[in-house]
Amino acid sequence: MMGRRGRVLISGQPAGVLEEIDDRTRFTYLPEWLARGDAVPVSLTLPLRPEPYDSPGLHPFFENLLPEGWLLEVSSKTLKISKDDPFGLLLATCADCVGAVEIEPLETGTTE
């Protein structure tokens, strides 16, 4: 069953889609990103390829974008999102992450 989705941007450019599917996640690079001569991977652990990456829960790269410690507590309480919902926290807090990678929520059925 498909769940929530997020657009993954690198330096403000759409690079892929992160999807919640039951108790796992799938990250897929956009064909337009892969076709670019200057395309870079979101992480060394997620090299460029057309096939999706499936992970139980969040892939460690995306999990490492989440707040930790007291900031996780504050974010969870302020946003009213359980600490046990890492995908929800990712969509709510990573539209303006430190670094080149950002994740924006997507409506179901859209990629860009």
C-alpha positions, 0 to 999 in steps of 0.5 A: 500500500502506498503511503506518503511521498516526498520530492527529493531536491539537490541544490533546489533541483528535483532529483528523486522521489521518496515513497512510504510503502507499508513498513518500508521506503523506496527512493527513486531518481527521476529520469530527468535527473539521471539524464543530466550531465552534472547529476550527482547522487544524494549520497555515496550510499545511493549511487545514481541508477534508474532502479529504485532503492528499497529499505526497511524503514527509512534508508540511513541517509534520510534518517540522518537528516532527522533532528536528534536529542532535544531538537527531536523532542521539541520538533515532535511536540511542536509539530504534533508528530510522533517520534515513532513516525520518522517519515512524517518528521522527515516530510515536516522538517527537511524542506529546509535542511542544512546541506544540498539535499531537501525533501518536500511533501508531494501529493499522491500521484505527482512527481514534480 
